[in-house]
C-alpha cells in the first residue's frame, strides 16, 4: 500500500545503530513511529507556547503566581520561571 504524499520531500538519512538497536527501532514501528513521536513533540511545544502566553497575560492583569498556577494546574515555581 503506498504512503500518502508527505508535505515536504523525503530524503534518505543515515543513522548509526547496532543490530540490536535497529531491531528495536523496527519493532517499535520504524520511520512511522519516529514521525509520530516528532509530531507529538512539535504539538507539545505549540501547547506550551500557548500556555506561556496565557500566563503572561494573566500576570499583566495583576494575578499572583499562585493564582495563575492554580488556574492552570501547574506549580507556582513554573509560573515564576516563565515570567522571569
Secondary structure as UniProt FT lines:
FT   HELIX           19..28
FT   HELIX           30..60
FT   TURN            61..62
FT   HELIX           65..72
FT   HELIX           76..83
//
